[in-house]
Amino acid sequence: MRARTELTGRVIFQGEPGYEEARKNWDPHTDRYPKVFVFARRTQDVANGIRWARENDIPIRARSGRHALEGNLSQVNGGIVIDVSDMNSIRLDKKNGTVVVGTGNRVGRIANALARQGFIAPFGDSPTVGIGGITLGGGIGPLQRTIGLISDNLIELEMVDANGDIIIANERQHSDLLWASRGGGGGNFGIYTRYKFSVRRAPVRATVYRIAWPWEQFEEVLMAWQRWAPSVNTRLGSELTIGPKRGGNVMMEGLFLGSRCEAVRLLRPITSIGTPTERLIRSLPYRQAVNFLLPPDPVLTQRYSNQFSSGFGREPFPRQALKPMREFLEQVEGEDAGFFFLNWGGAVSRVAPEATAFYWRDASFYVEWNSSWTVPSEAARNIEVVRKTRRKLQPYIVGSYINVPDQGIKDSGPVYYGANYSRLRQIKAKYDPRNVFRNPQSIKPAKRD
Ligand SMILES: Cc1cc2nc3c(=O)[nH]c(=O)nc-3n(C[C@H](O)[C@H](O)[C@H](O)COP(=O)(O)OP(=O)(O)OC[C@H]3O[C@@H](n4cnc5c(N)ncnc54)[C@H](O)[C@@H]3O)c2cc1C
């Protein structure tokens, strides 16, 4: 039977001009050879893409900011990629404290646009991550202890379902879909085209900081950070990165929504550790503070492939956990390889685990680690070292963050979603019973009675 629906939007088939650029994700390891890319300009283009794919029996992937960290998530061989990145409007309603954004926006673009107008929007550590993907998985970053996860601020959404029908979800209608979209992860229920967030006034100034230590001091710094960061004033967000032994260092960055003087005092328990090689604590107009924390992160020229794994620490890592960390850091290479920690608590932990799909609320910190490579023949070795380290750290972590997935995790549903997994499966069965939107670790529809 001939397909009835025509593709609309900016359509690029394999072999046509623009195809090679279209298939470049941030991580080259996730690039695939889809049959066609549709760059949607409006919601109807998304609906047409989904209908066309179903009529032609072609697998579908949604894409926004191209920052997927595992394979077969935002691209698939022979499939259709419905890319929303041209849908990037931003409409701030100052009176009602809301912003409506196209899901094709990048996090940094929104954070900057709002900061220019005196409003605050949560962000992570890269300006080019797509709001489309990051929101659905949760959205963590240094402001989360004050204003929650990105998804905690989501109050309405527009999504195109597997039939090509447009659904608006908020607290009054399709509230189950809103619940599932706050942490249930991308690529599960449909293709999202618009988000509405609640926003609040930004402070006039904020204090940013960056403290660095020699790599050799990572154990001392981490032990102190774990005791300090989860309980420090909740207006202070702290990211701790520990690079590879070869060429890396220890760096703590973040911001405090308050004065420099108070920040200096709050940071003292950690700045007094070891012998820092850099010690920058600076009060900036809020807009400049955003720029400080979101340095450029170009997508098309990023050349490292990565394997990540992630989890949450409820208790500080004991001394025994530092051994596998050290072994890992001695083996890995690459600019961004290593460990990353982010402090938990405050607004994130005030929300009950079952209140949204994002379950891991009661942790002390988030942790991820990654190994990277540029030569494809080195992929297997690097992937294995990350997964081996997960096995060794398993006694000290719970769960895993769906936005930083690891396809080596078996039976991953409860690992990503804890006790929320069964409700997510029910909602999946309601909105996508035929499992049209699926990827290697997507939510399986609950079986009908
Ligand atoms: C350099 C870098 C820094 C990062 N920093 C942070 C951070 O600080 N905090 C944090 O929380 N996460 C961070 N992440 C992880 C990031 O949140 C995830 O990779 C996220 O999924 C990326 O979303 P995207 O839209 O850019 O990616 P894409 O590759 O476009 O999509 C990723 C996933 O989301 C799905 N998806 C995307 N758009 C839609 C849509 N419109 N509708 C339905 N599904 C969709 C895709 O199908 C895919 O499964 C970072 C990732 C990278 C590479």
PDBQT file of the ligand as one rigid body, heavy atoms in Angstrom, charges set to zero:
ROOT
HETATM    1  C1  LIG A 501      28.552  17.734  27.252  1.00  0.00    +0.000 C 
HETATM    2  C2  LIG A 501      27.331  17.264  27.992  1.00  0.00    +0.000 A 
HETATM    3  C3  LIG A 501      27.016  17.865  29.181  1.00  0.00    +0.000 A 
HETATM    4  C4  LIG A 501      25.885  17.455  29.877  1.00  0.00    +0.000 A 
HETATM    5  N1  LIG A 501      25.582  18.083  31.053  1.00  0.00    +0.000 NA
HETATM    6  C5  LIG A 501      24.438  17.776  31.701  1.00  0.00    +0.000 A 
HETATM    7  C6  LIG A 501      24.063  18.475  32.883  1.00  0.00    +0.000 A 
HETATM    8  O1  LIG A 501      24.779  19.352  33.349  1.00  0.00    +0.000 OA
HETATM    9  N2  LIG A 501      22.903  18.131  33.471  1.00  0.00    +0.000 N 
HETATM   10  C7  LIG A 501      22.089  17.144  32.986  1.00  0.00    +0.000 A 
HETATM   11  O2  LIG A 501      21.053  16.903  33.566  1.00  0.00    +0.000 OA
HETATM   12  N3  LIG A 501      22.445  16.439  31.884  1.00  0.00    +0.000 NA
HETATM   13  C8  LIG A 501      23.584  16.738  31.238  1.00  0.00    +0.000 A 
HETATM   14  N4  LIG A 501      23.946  16.025  30.118  1.00  0.00    +0.000 N 
HETATM   15  C9  LIG A 501      23.123  14.894  29.699  1.00  0.00    +0.000 C 
HETATM   16  C10 LIG A 501      21.938  15.369  28.868  1.00  0.00    +0.000 C 
HETATM   17  O3  LIG A 501      20.907  15.813  29.729  1.00  0.00    +0.000 OA
HETATM   18  C11 LIG A 501      21.368  14.223  28.017  1.00  0.00    +0.000 C 
HETATM   19  O4  LIG A 501      22.366  13.763  27.158  1.00  0.00    +0.000 OA
HETATM   20  C12 LIG A 501      20.143  14.671  27.258  1.00  0.00    +0.000 C 
HETATM   21  O5  LIG A 501      19.399  13.551  26.864  1.00  0.00    +0.000 OA
HETATM   22  C13 LIG A 501      20.525  15.464  26.023  1.00  0.00    +0.000 C 
HETATM   23  O6  LIG A 501      19.403  16.008  25.419  1.00  0.00    +0.000 OA
HETATM   24  P1  LIG A 501      19.549  16.550  23.920  1.00  0.00    +0.000 P 
HETATM   25  O7  LIG A 501      18.221  17.040  23.521  1.00  0.00    +0.000 OA
HETATM   26  O8  LIG A 501      20.711  17.465  23.815  1.00  0.00    +0.000 OA
HETATM   27  O9  LIG A 501      20.002  15.234  23.139  1.00  0.00    +0.000 OA
HETATM   28  P2  LIG A 501      19.432  14.389  21.917  1.00  0.00    +0.000 P 
HETATM   29  O10 LIG A 501      20.582  13.575  21.463  1.00  0.00    +0.000 OA
HETATM   30  O11 LIG A 501      18.774  15.258  20.920  1.00  0.00    +0.000 OA
HETATM   31  O12 LIG A 501      18.341  13.470  22.617  1.00  0.00    +0.000 OA
HETATM   32  C14 LIG A 501      18.659  12.702  23.768  1.00  0.00    +0.000 C 
HETATM   33  C15 LIG A 501      17.485  11.796  24.126  1.00  0.00    +0.000 C 
HETATM   34  O13 LIG A 501      16.316  12.568  24.352  1.00  0.00    +0.000 OA
HETATM   35  C16 LIG A 501      15.321  12.257  23.377  1.00  0.00    +0.000 C 
HETATM   36  N5  LIG A 501      14.700  13.498  22.927  1.00  0.00    +0.000 N 
HETATM   37  C17 LIG A 501      15.340  14.626  22.530  1.00  0.00    +0.000 A 
HETATM   38  N6  LIG A 501      14.438  15.545  22.150  1.00  0.00    +0.000 NA
HETATM   39  C18 LIG A 501      13.221  14.983  22.315  1.00  0.00    +0.000 A 
HETATM   40  C19 LIG A 501      11.904  15.436  22.064  1.00  0.00    +0.000 A 
HETATM   41  N7  LIG A 501      11.660  16.651  21.575  1.00  0.00    +0.000 N 
HETATM   42  N8  LIG A 501      10.865  14.583  22.320  1.00  0.00    +0.000 NA
HETATM   43  C20 LIG A 501      11.103  13.335  22.803  1.00  0.00    +0.000 A 
HETATM   44  N9  LIG A 501      12.330  12.871  23.068  1.00  0.00    +0.000 NA
HETATM   45  C21 LIG A 501      13.378  13.680  22.817  1.00  0.00    +0.000 A 
HETATM   46  C22 LIG A 501      16.048  11.547  22.258  1.00  0.00    +0.000 C 
HETATM   47  O14 LIG A 501      15.191  10.703  21.519  1.00  0.00    +0.000 OA
HETATM   48  C23 LIG A 501      17.128  10.822  23.013  1.00  0.00    +0.000 C 
HETATM   49  O15 LIG A 501      16.594   9.649  23.591  1.00  0.00    +0.000 OA
HETATM   50  C24 LIG A 501      25.062  16.405  29.389  1.00  0.00    +0.000 A 
HETATM   51  C25 LIG A 501      25.414  15.782  28.183  1.00  0.00    +0.000 A 
HETATM   52  C26 LIG A 501      26.538  16.200  27.500  1.00  0.00    +0.000 A 
HETATM   53  C27 LIG A 501      26.905  15.522  26.221  1.00  0.00    +0.000 C 
ENDROOT
TORSDOF 0
